[in-house]
Amino acid sequence: MQIPENYRLDQPINHKHYLVNGELIEWKGATSEVFSPISVTSSYQRTLLGSIPDLGETEALNALDAASNAFDNGQGEWPTMKVKDRIACMEQFVEKMLTKREEVVKLLMWEIAKNKPDAYKEFDRTVDYIHDTIEEYKKIDRSSAKFEKFSGVYAHVRRGPLGVVLCLGPYNYPLNETFALLIPALIMGNTAIFKPAKHGVLLITPLLEAFRDSFPKGVVNIMFGRGRKIAAPIMKTGRIDVLALIGHSSSANSLQELHPKSNRLRTVYGLEAKNPAIILPDADLDQTVSECISGTLSYNGQRCTALKVLYVHEDVKDAFLTKFSAAVDALKFGNPWEDGVQLTPLPEPNKTDYIKDLIDDASAKGAKIMNAKGGEMMDNFIWPAVMYPVSHDTKLYQEEQFGPIIPVISFTDIDQPLNDMAESNYGQQVSLFGNDVASLSSLIDILANLVCRVNLNSSCQRGPDVYPFTGRKDSGQATLSVHDALRSFSIRTFVAFKDNEMNNQTIENLLAAKQSNFLSTDYIL
């Protein structure tokens, strides 16, 4: 195999440190091996990338103590720090992060087989997200640098931190989506315990020193290990104020139930989805096929925002299936660093067996593979299968497949896809393809009440990050985006006083003294 020199891994990365209370602590206990789905041998064999500490309950609770002490019931250095000083810490972090770009991108390709353009895009998009978050935080602070008066009462309203955050990210976007939780949580004054996902874990290790050197002790604590050994004992203590998780609703529910005072727990979730496409008879099929290819198979369909079921009007079903199946078979499979590669090895060891089971179940219930290459097995990859017609009693219809298999359902009555969406457990996004104004108008009004984003003649996606990212039902709680995430990880709090001579003079003295970081009308440029 020809591997470009700058993407080669010369030797395994046996990482032995974790970050707690501002120190990189060396771990001398058990470790977990990290494998790549990419094989460098003539016969398929996963490549050993290295190892990480397999931490347990003791280490988890030490991290919790560090985060709790750093917050110190709201009295800690970080939650009481001036906004401009917290911003300075974040700017220092992103400067240090930029020096690790090539190292992190290389590990993104090796660990989770993300193709080269998408790996660079994930890193760069994350850096942009941090810069945008900083700018948005400045705007929020500027709008708070004032007093309001109603019914004879003045108020100085700001957003304050919530406390200690447990942050758990996903494997498919282990940098971007994890940081979309962690960064706004930190900049709002919270302290955090962060455990990377099972896949995409080594790529976090180059950033540990940047976290250590950029933030006060205990503000960021990074743990390695299994969720049940790290997250579960932390949640049982009841000392977590915010559970921030991007993953599956089953994980969110099980962790949330461990908290002894769930009424006090703020939850910020980005969860699974079964986003549909609805293709109307007047849709531009060439554009629709192009968008559906991106929507269903970007990163092999391993995205919560992926299109996971296609509803095609009977009038254009045959033409769509012909064009779409040919486009799927024309995609290029290969290793992430190869030019033009759109399909890559699957990072989860048993994913091919799962996809094959979905194919077999759907086939037994009347569906057929519509594309010539569909279902072809290659060690750690299975070629995307376009399945039609898929019935409601199949696993493929009922489950979020999170991989390279695409169910297609035809319809004549628009109520069929609408009713399916209403009955679904999920409600994140939909893609609507068509051009007739009358049809689109009524559908948009309905769909906007079933999902949180209606994509017109375009695939579902998270970005741009300035737009709200959330979901109904089992697809999410709270809202993530540059602006909304800052609100999700904070709470409005204020100082109020009656309008009289004594209070007014006291406030003037407080502002002149500039000793309170909360009560301030300073304007951050």
GUSE-382884 format. One record per residue (C-alpha): x, y, z; residue number from 0. Coordinates in steps of 0.25 Angstrom, whole numbers, plus 2048, in hexadecimal, padded with zeros to 3 digits. Layout:
N
> X, Y, Z, NUM $
...
end
This chain:
525
> 800, 800, 800, 0 $
> 805, 80E, 7FC, 1 $
> 803, 817, 808, 2 $
> 807, 826, 806, 3 $
> 813, 829, 80F, 4 $
> 80C, 834, 817, 5 $
> 801, 82A, 81B, 6 $
> 809, 81E, 81F, 7 $
> 809, 81A, 82D, 8 $
> 817, 815, 830, 9 $
> 814, 80E, 83E, 10 $
> 808, 80C, 847, 11 $
> 804, 818, 850, 12 $
> 804, 812, 85E, 13 $
> 7FE, 81E, 865, 14 $
> 800, 81D, 874, 15 $
> 7FA, 82A, 87A, 16 $
> 7ED, 830, 87D, 17 $
> 7E9, 83F, 882, 18 $
> 7E4, 841, 890, 19 $
> 7E5, 84E, 898, 20 $
> 7EF, 855, 88E, 21 $
> 7F9, 849, 88E, 22 $
> 7FC, 83E, 884, 23 $
> 7FC, 832, 88D, 24 $
> 804, 826, 889, 25 $
> 7FB, 819, 889, 26 $
> 802, 80C, 88C, 27 $
> 7F6, 803, 88C, 28 $
> 7EE, 7FC, 882, 29 $
> 7ED, 801, 874, 30 $
> 7E4, 7FF, 868, 31 $
> 7E9, 7FD, 85A, 32 $
> 7E5, 806, 84F, 33 $
> 7E3, 800, 841, 34 $
> 7E1, 806, 833, 35 $
> 7D7, 800, 829, 36 $
> 7E2, 802, 81F, 37 $
> 7EB, 7F6, 81C, 38 $
> 7F9, 7F8, 817, 39 $
> 7FC, 7E9, 815, 40 $
> 7F9, 7E0, 808, 41 $
> 7EE, 7D8, 810, 42 $
> 7E4, 7E1, 818, 43 $
> 7E8, 7E4, 826, 44 $
> 7E5, 7F0, 82E, 45 $
> 7F1, 7F9, 831, 46 $
> 7F5, 7FB, 83F, 47 $
> 7F6, 80A, 841, 48 $
> 7F9, 80A, 850, 49 $
> 7F3, 80A, 85E, 50 $
> 7EC, 813, 868, 51 $
> 7EA, 813, 877, 52 $
> 7DF, 80A, 87C, 53 $
> 7DB, 813, 887, 54 $
> 7D1, 80F, 892, 55 $
> 7C8, 814, 89D, 56 $
> 7D3, 819, 8A6, 57 $
> 7D8, 822, 89A, 58 $
> 7CB, 826, 896, 59 $
> 7C7, 82B, 8A4, 60 $
> 7D4, 832, 8A5, 61 $
> 7D1, 83A, 898, 62 $
> 7C3, 83D, 89E, 63 $
> 7CA, 843, 8AB, 64 $
> 7D3, 84B, 8A2, 65 $
> 7C8, 851, 89A, 66 $
> 7BF, 854, 8A6, 67 $
> 7CB, 85A, 8AD, 68 $
> 7CE, 863, 8A1, 69 $
> 7BF, 868, 8A1, 70 $
> 7BF, 868, 8B0, 71 $
> 7B0, 86B, 8B1, 72 $
> 7B1, 877, 8A8, 73 $
> 7BD, 87D, 8AF, 74 $
> 7C8, 877, 8A7, 75 $
> 7D2, 87F, 89F, 76 $
> 7CC, 87B, 892, 77 $
> 7BD, 87D, 894, 78 $
> 7C0, 88B, 89A, 79 $
> 7CA, 88F, 890, 80 $
> 7C8, 89B, 887, 81 $
> 7C2, 898, 87A, 82 $
> 7CE, 89D, 872, 83 $
> 7D8, 895, 87A, 84 $
> 7D0, 888, 877, 85 $
> 7D0, 88C, 869, 86 $
> 7DF, 88E, 86A, 87 $
> 7E1, 880, 86F, 88 $
> 7D8, 87A, 863, 89 $
> 7E0, 882, 859, 90 $
> 7ED, 87C, 85F, 91 $
> 7E7, 86E, 85E, 92 $
> 7E3, 870, 84F, 93 $
> 7F1, 875, 84C, 94 $
> 7F8, 869, 852, 95 $
> 7ED, 860, 84B, 96 $
> 7F1, 865, 83E, 97 $
> 7FF, 860, 83F, 98 $
> 7FA, 852, 840, 99 $
> 7F1, 852, 833, 100 $
> 7F9, 848, 82B, 101 $
> 7FB, 83F, 837, 102 $
> 7EC, 83F, 83A, 103 $
> 7E8, 83E, 82B, 104 $
> 7F1, 832, 829, 105 $
> 7EA, 82B, 835, 106 $
> 7DC, 82E, 830, 107 $
> 7E0, 826, 824, 108 $
> 7E6, 81A, 82B, 109 $
> 7DD, 819, 836, 110 $
> 7CF, 81B, 830, 111 $
> 7D2, 81A, 821, 112 $
> 7CD, 828, 81E, 113 $
> 7D2, 82C, 810, 114 $
> 7DD, 837, 80F, 115 $
> 7D4, 843, 80B, 116 $
> 7CA, 840, 816, 117 $
> 7D5, 83E, 820, 118 $
> 7DB, 84B, 81D, 119 $
> 7CD, 852, 81C, 120 $
> 7CA, 84C, 82A, 121 $
> 7D6, 852, 830, 122 $
> 7D5, 860, 829, 123 $
> 7C6, 860, 82C, 124 $
> 7C8, 85E, 83B, 125 $
> 7D2, 869, 83B, 126 $
> 7C8, 872, 834, 127 $
> 7BE, 86E, 83E, 128 $
> 7C7, 872, 84A, 129 $
> 7C9, 880, 843, 130 $
> 7BB, 882, 840, 131 $
> 7B7, 87E, 84F, 132 $
> 7C1, 888, 854, 133 $
> 7BB, 893, 84B, 134 $
> 7AD, 88F, 84F, 135 $
> 7B0, 88F, 85E, 136 $
> 7B5, 89D, 85C, 137 $
> 7A8, 8A2, 856, 138 $
> 7A0, 89B, 861, 139 $
> 7A9, 8A2, 86B, 140 $
> 7A8, 8B0, 864, 141 $
> 799, 8AF, 864, 142 $
> 799, 8AC, 873, 143 $
> 7A2, 8B8, 877, 144 $
> 796, 8C1, 87A, 145 $
> 78B, 8C3, 884, 146 $
> 77C, 8C1, 881, 147 $
> 770, 8C7, 889, 148 $
> 762, 8C2, 88B, 149 $
> 758, 8C6, 895, 150 $
> 762, 8CE, 89D, 151 $
> 76C, 8C3, 89E, 152 $
> 77A, 8C3, 897, 153 $
> 780, 8B5, 892, 154 $
> 78E, 8B2, 88D, 155 $
> 78C, 8A5, 886, 156 $
> 797, 89B, 882, 157 $
> 798, 88C, 87F, 158 $
> 79F, 884, 889, 159 $
> 7A5, 876, 88A, 160 $
> 79E, 86A, 88E, 161 $
> 7A9, 862, 895, 162 $
> 7B0, 855, 892, 163 $
> 7AE, 84F, 884, 164 $
> 7B0, 841, 880, 165 $
> 7B3, 841, 871, 166 $
> 7B2, 834, 868, 167 $
> 7B4, 835, 859, 168 $
> 7B1, 82C, 84D, 169 $
> 7BB, 824, 845, 170 $
> 7B7, 829, 837, 171 $
> 7BB, 838, 83A, 172 $
> 7C4, 836, 846, 173 $
> 7CA, 843, 845, 174 $
> 7BF, 84D, 840, 175 $
> 7B3, 848, 847, 176 $
> 7BA, 845, 854, 177 $
> 7C0, 853, 854, 178 $
> 7B2, 859, 850, 179 $
> 7AE, 854, 85E, 180 $
> 7BB, 857, 865, 181 $
> 7BF, 865, 860, 182 $
> 7B2, 86C, 863, 183 $
> 7B1, 865, 871, 184 $
> 7BF, 86A, 875, 185 $
> 7BE, 878, 870, 186 $
> 7B1, 87B, 877, 187 $
> 7B9, 878, 884, 188 $
> 7B5, 869, 887, 189 $
> 7C0, 85F, 88A, 190 $
> 7C0, 851, 883, 191 $
> 7C3, 843, 883, 192 $
> 7C5, 83E, 874, 193 $
> 7C6, 82F, 870, 194 $
> 7C9, 82D, 861, 195 $
> 7C1, 822, 859, 196 $
> 7C6, 814, 858, 197 $
> 7CA, 817, 84A, 198 $
> 7D1, 823, 847, 199 $
> 7D8, 824, 854, 200 $
> 7E7, 825, 851, 201 $
> 7E5, 832, 849, 202 $
> 7E1, 839, 855, 203 $
> 7EF, 836, 85C, 204 $
> 7F7, 840, 854, 205 $
> 7EE, 84B, 85A, 206 $
> 7F0, 848, 869, 207 $
> 7FB, 851, 86B, 208 $
> 7F4, 85C, 864, 209 $
> 7E8, 85A, 86E, 210 $
> 7F2, 859, 87A, 211 $
> 7F9, 866, 876, 212 $
> 7ED, 86F, 872, 213 $
> 7E3, 86D, 87E, 214 $
> 7E4, 86E, 88D, 215 $
> 7E6, 861, 895, 216 $
> 7DA, 858, 895, 217 $
> 7D2, 85F, 88A, 218 $
> 7D4, 855, 880, 219 $
> 7D6, 846, 884, 220 $
> 7D8, 83B, 879, 221 $
> 7D6, 82D, 87C, 222 $
> 7D8, 820, 874, 223 $
> 7D0, 813, 876, 224 $
> 7C3, 80D, 874, 225 $
> 7B6, 815, 877, 226 $
> 7B1, 80B, 882, 227 $
> 7BE, 80D, 88A, 228 $
> 7BF, 81C, 888, 229 $
> 7B2, 822, 886, 230 $
> 7A9, 819, 88E, 231 $
> 7B0, 81B, 89C, 232 $
> 7B1, 82A, 899, 233 $
> 7A2, 82B, 896, 234 $
> 79E, 823, 8A3, 235 $
> 7A4, 82E, 8AC, 236 $
> 79A, 838, 8A7, 237 $
> 7A5, 842, 8A6, 238 $
> 7A3, 844, 897, 239 $
> 79B, 851, 894, 240 $
> 79B, 84F, 884, 241 $
> 79C, 842, 87C, 242 $
> 7A0, 845, 86E, 243 $
> 7A0, 839, 865, 244 $
> 7A0, 837, 856, 245 $
> 79C, 828, 853, 246 $
> 790, 81F, 855, 247 $
> 784, 821, 85D, 248 $
> 786, 814, 865, 249 $
> 793, 819, 86A, 250 $
> 78D, 827, 86E, 251 $
> 782, 820, 875, 252 $
> 78A, 816, 87D, 253 $
> 794, 821, 882, 254 $
> 789, 82B, 885, 255 $
> 782, 820, 88D, 256 $
> 78E, 81F, 896, 257 $
> 78E, 82D, 89B, 258 $
> 787, 82D, 8A9, 259 $
> 781, 83B, 8A6, 260 $
> 77D, 83B, 898, 261 $
> 774, 847, 899, 262 $
> 781, 84F, 89C, 263 $
> 788, 849, 890, 264 $
> 789, 852, 883, 265 $
> 78A, 849, 877, 266 $
> 790, 84D, 869, 267 $
> 78E, 842, 85F, 268 $
> 791, 83F, 851, 269 $
> 78B, 832, 84E, 270 $
> 787, 828, 843, 271 $
> 77E, 82B, 837, 272 $
> 777, 824, 82C, 273 $
> 777, 830, 822, 274 $
> 76E, 82E, 816, 275 $
> 76F, 834, 808, 276 $
> 762, 837, 801, 277 $
> 763, 837, 7F2, 278 $
> 757, 83D, 7EB, 279 $
> 753, 83A, 7DC, 280 $
> 758, 848, 7D8, 281 $
> 766, 847, 7DE, 282 $
> 773, 849, 7D6, 283 $
> 778, 83B, 7D6, 284 $
> 786, 83E, 7D3, 285 $
> 787, 848, 7DE, 286 $
> 77F, 83F, 7E7, 287 $
> 788, 833, 7E4, 288 $
> 795, 83B, 7E7, 289 $
> 78F, 840, 7F4, 290 $
> 78A, 832, 7F8, 291 $
> 798, 82C, 7F6, 292 $
> 79E, 836, 7FF, 293 $
> 793, 835, 809, 294 $
> 793, 826, 80A, 295 $
> 7A2, 822, 808, 296 $
> 7AA, 82E, 80D, 297 $
> 7B4, 827, 817, 298 $
> 7AD, 81A, 813, 299 $
> 7A0, 81E, 819, 300 $
> 7A6, 81F, 827, 301 $
> 79F, 82C, 82B, 302 $
> 793, 82F, 833, 303 $
> 790, 839, 828, 304 $
> 790, 82F, 81D, 305 $
> 784, 82C, 814, 306 $
> 780, 81E, 819, 307 $
> 773, 81C, 811, 308 $
> 76F, 821, 803, 309 $
> 760, 823, 800, 310 $
> 75F, 824, 7F1, 311 $
> 752, 828, 7EA, 312 $
> 74D, 81C, 7E1, 313 $
> 74E, 825, 7D4, 314 $
> 75D, 826, 7D5, 315 $
> 761, 81A, 7DD, 316 $
> 766, 812, 7D1, 317 $
> 76E, 81E, 7CC, 318 $
> 774, 821, 7D9, 319 $
> 778, 813, 7DD, 320 $
> 77F, 811, 7D0, 321 $
> 787, 81E, 7D1, 322 $
> 789, 81D, 7E0, 323 $
> 78E, 80E, 7E0, 324 $
> 798, 812, 7D4, 325 $
> 79D, 81D, 7DD, 326 $
> 79F, 815, 7E9, 327 $
> 7A7, 80A, 7E1, 328 $
> 7B0, 815, 7DB, 329 $
> 7B5, 81A, 7E8, 330 $
> 7C4, 817, 7EB, 331 $
> 7C8, 80E, 7F7, 332 $
> 7D6, 80F, 7FD, 333 $
> 7DF, 813, 808, 334 $
> 7DC, 821, 80E, 335 $
> 7E9, 828, 808, 336 $
> 7E6, 823, 7F9, 337 $
> 7E1, 82E, 7F0, 338 $
> 7D2, 82E, 7ED, 339 $
> 7CE, 823, 7F7, 340 $
> 7C0, 825, 7FC, 341 $
> 7BE, 817, 803, 342 $
> 7C8, 812, 80D, 343 $
> 7CA, 806, 817, 344 $
> 7BF, 806, 822, 345 $
> 7C6, 808, 830, 346 $
> 7BC, 800, 838, 347 $
> 7C1, 7F1, 837, 348 $
> 7B3, 7EB, 836, 349 $
> 7AC, 7F5, 82D, 350 $
> 7AD, 7ED, 821, 351 $
> 7A6, 7E1, 827, 352 $
> 79B, 7EB, 82C, 353 $
> 799, 7F1, 81E, 354 $
> 798, 7E3, 818, 355 $
> 78E, 7DF, 822, 356 $
> 786, 7EB, 81E, 357 $
> 787, 7E7, 810, 358 $
> 783, 7D9, 813, 359 $
> 777, 7DD, 81B, 360 $
> 772, 7E7, 811, 361 $
> 774, 7DD, 805, 362 $
> 76C, 7D2, 80D, 363 $
> 760, 7DC, 80E, 364 $
> 760, 7E0, 7FF, 365 $
> 76B, 7EA, 7FD, 366 $
> 775, 7E9, 7F2, 367 $
> 783, 7EF, 7F0, 368 $
> 782, 7F9, 7E5, 369 $
> 790, 7FC, 7E2, 370 $
> 79A, 7F1, 7DC, 371 $
> 7A5, 7F3, 7E7, 372 $
> 79B, 7F4, 7F3, 373 $
> 79F, 7EA, 7FE, 374 $
> 7AD, 7E6, 7F9, 375 $
> 7B5, 7E3, 805, 376 $
> 7C4, 7E7, 807, 377 $
> 7CA, 7E3, 814, 378 $
> 7C6, 7F0, 81C, 379 $
> 7BD, 7F6, 811, 380 $
> 7B0, 7F3, 80B, 381 $
> 7AC, 7FA, 7FE, 382 $
> 7A0, 803, 800, 383 $
> 793, 7FC, 7FD, 384 $
> 787, 804, 7F7, 385 $
> 77B, 7FC, 7FC, 386 $
> 76D, 7FC, 7F6, 387 $
> 761, 7FB, 7F9, 388 $
> 764, 7FB, 808, 389 $
> 758, 7F8, 811, 390 $
> 755, 7FD, 81F, 391 $
> 757, 7F0, 826, 392 $
> 766, 7EF, 822, 393 $
> 772, 7F2, 82B, 394 $
> 777, 7FC, 820, 395 $
> 76A, 804, 821, 396 $
> 769, 804, 830, 397 $
> 778, 806, 835, 398 $
> 782, 811, 832, 399 $
> 78B, 809, 82A, 400 $
> 797, 813, 82B, 401 $
> 79F, 80D, 81F, 402 $
> 79F, 80A, 810, 403 $
> 791, 805, 80D, 404 $
> 786, 80D, 808, 405 $
> 777, 80A, 809, 406 $
> 76E, 80F, 7FE, 407 $
> 75E, 810, 7FF, 408 $
> 755, 815, 7F4, 409 $
> 748, 81C, 7F6, 410 $
> 73C, 822, 7EF, 411 $
> 736, 829, 7FB, 412 $
> 73E, 833, 802, 413 $
> 737, 82F, 80F, 414 $
> 740, 823, 80F, 415 $
> 74D, 829, 812, 416 $
> 747, 834, 81B, 417 $
> 740, 829, 823, 418 $
> 74D, 821, 824, 419 $
> 754, 82D, 829, 420 $
> 749, 831, 833, 421 $
> 74A, 822, 839, 422 $
> 759, 822, 839, 423 $
> 761, 822, 846, 424 $
> 76A, 82D, 83F, 425 $
> 768, 83B, 83A, 426 $
> 775, 842, 836, 427 $
> 775, 846, 827, 428 $
> 76F, 843, 81A, 429 $
> 773, 845, 80C, 430 $
> 768, 84A, 802, 431 $
> 76A, 849, 7F3, 432 $
> 761, 850, 7EA, 433 $
> 75D, 85D, 7E3, 434 $
> 74E, 85F, 7E3, 435 $
> 74B, 86B, 7EC, 436 $
> 73E, 867, 7F0, 437 $
> 742, 859, 7F4, 438 $
> 74F, 85E, 7FB, 439 $
> 747, 868, 803, 440 $
> 73E, 85F, 80A, 441 $
> 748, 854, 80C, 442 $
> 752, 85E, 813, 443 $
> 747, 863, 81C, 444 $
> 745, 854, 821, 445 $
> 753, 850, 821, 446 $
> 758, 85B, 829, 447 $
> 74F, 855, 834, 448 $
> 755, 847, 833, 449 $
> 764, 84A, 832, 450 $
> 76D, 856, 836, 451 $
> 773, 859, 828, 452 $
> 76D, 857, 81A, 453 $
> 777, 857, 80F, 454 $
> 772, 85B, 802, 455 $
> 778, 854, 7F6, 456 $
> 784, 851, 7FE, 457 $
> 789, 846, 808, 458 $
> 788, 846, 817, 459 $
> 794, 84C, 81E, 460 $
> 799, 852, 82B, 461 $
> 79F, 85F, 826, 462 $
> 7A1, 86A, 824, 463 $
> 7A4, 86A, 833, 464 $
> 79D, 878, 835, 465 $
> 790, 871, 832, 466 $
> 788, 869, 83D, 467 $
> 78B, 85B, 83F, 468 $
> 781, 853, 847, 469 $
> 776, 848, 846, 470 $
> 768, 844, 84A, 471 $
> 765, 837, 852, 472 $
> 770, 82E, 853, 473 $
> 779, 836, 84A, 474 $
> 77E, 840, 854, 475 $
> 77D, 84A, 85F, 476 $
> 781, 858, 860, 477 $
> 787, 860, 854, 478 $
> 795, 860, 84F, 479 $
> 79B, 86A, 846, 480 $
> 7A5, 876, 848, 481 $
> 79A, 87E, 84F, 482 $
> 791, 874, 854, 483 $
> 79B, 86B, 85B, 484 $
> 7A0, 877, 863, 485 $
> 792, 878, 868, 486 $
> 790, 869, 86A, 487 $
> 79C, 869, 874, 488 $
> 798, 875, 87C, 489 $
> 78D, 87B, 883, 490 $
> 788, 889, 884, 491 $
> 78B, 890, 891, 492 $
> 78A, 89E, 896, 493 $
> 78C, 8A9, 8A0, 494 $
> 780, 8B1, 8A3, 495 $
> 77D, 8BE, 8AB, 496 $
> 772, 8C8, 8AE, 497 $
> 774, 8D6, 8A8, 498 $
> 778, 8DF, 8B3, 499 $
> 783, 8E8, 8B7, 500 $
> 78A, 8DF, 8C0, 501 $
> 78A, 8D3, 8B6, 502 $
> 78E, 8DB, 8AA, 503 $
> 79A, 8E1, 8B2, 504 $
> 79E, 8D3, 8B6, 505 $
> 79E, 8CE, 8A8, 506 $
> 7A6, 8DA, 8A3, 507 $
> 7B0, 8D7, 8AD, 508 $
> 7B1, 8C8, 8AA, 509 $
> 7B2, 8CB, 89B, 510 $
> 7BD, 8D6, 89E, 511 $
> 7C5, 8CC, 8A7, 512 $
> 7C5, 8C1, 89C, 513 $
> 7C7, 8B6, 8A6, 514 $
> 7BB, 8AE, 8A2, 515 $
> 7BD, 8A5, 895, 516 $
> 7AE, 8A3, 895, 517 $
> 7A9, 8B1, 897, 518 $
> 7B0, 8B8, 88C, 519 $
> 7AC, 8C1, 880, 520 $
> 7BA, 8BF, 879, 521 $
> 7B9, 8BD, 86A, 522 $
> 7C2, 8B2, 864, 523 $
> 7C7, 8B6, 856, 524 $
end
